[in-house]
């Protein structure tokens, strides 16, 4: 494995953690903030505002974003392509 592929794996792993940490952060802040609102009407508006928040996603192109399994899928694809090219000889 070259240094380039190792760096790509690290970068994709960090990008994948951005989404999962953002989801956990929104849930944590929501669970701490909503009980502070006393009246029912206020809780309704706070819930609506929290539902509008979207977790951060690191996008690749305009369609795909990096998930937890993306680094492993990328590595699997690269290794399978390398194997296929080596078998052509």
N, C-alpha and C positions, 0 to 999 in steps of 0.2 A: 504494500500500500504506500503510495507516494505521499509527500507532504501536502500536495494540493488536495487530494481526496480527504485527507484527515482534516484539513482546514474547512473544507466544504461540509463535512459531517458535523464539525463543531458549530459552524454558523447556522446550519439548518436545525440543529438541536436547540440552540439558543432561541431561534425564531419560533420553534414549536413551543417552547416554554412560555413565550410571551402570551399566547392565547390562553393557555391553562391558568397562568397566574392572573391574567385579567379577569377571567371568569370567577376565580376564587376571590379576588379582591372585590368585585362587585357584590358577590353574595355576602361577604364579610361585612362590608359597609352597610349593605341593606339590612342585615340582621341586627346591626347595632343602632342604626338611625331610625328605622320605622317604629320601634317601641317608644321612642321619645315623643312621637306625635300622639297627642292625647285624644282629640276628637275624631269621630269616624269619618267625617268629610275630609279632614286633613290627611288621614291615612289613605283615603281613596286617591287623592291627588299625588301623594308621595309615591304610592305604588305605581301610578301611571307614569310618573317621571322616571322611576327606576327601571321600568320596563323599556323605556325609550333608550336607555344606555346600552350600547353594544360593546362586547369585549373586543380588545384589539386583535387584529389579524395581520400577519405579515404575508403580503400577497406575492405570488410569483406570476407575473403577467397580469392579465385582467380577469382571469377566471379562477385560478387555483390559489389556495392559501396553504401555509405550512401547518400540518397537523403533527401529532406525536409520532406517527408512523412514517412520515415523509422521509426522514434521514435514512431509515432502514430500507424503504422502498427504492430510494435513489441508489443506495449501495448495492442492493440486489440487482437492480437493472444494469448498473455498470459492470458488475461481475459477470452477469449472464451474457452481456454483449461481448465482454472480453473472452469468455469461454467459447462463444460461438465463432468469434474471429480466429481464435487459436485452432479450432477444429477444422477450419476451412483449408488449412495447409496440408 
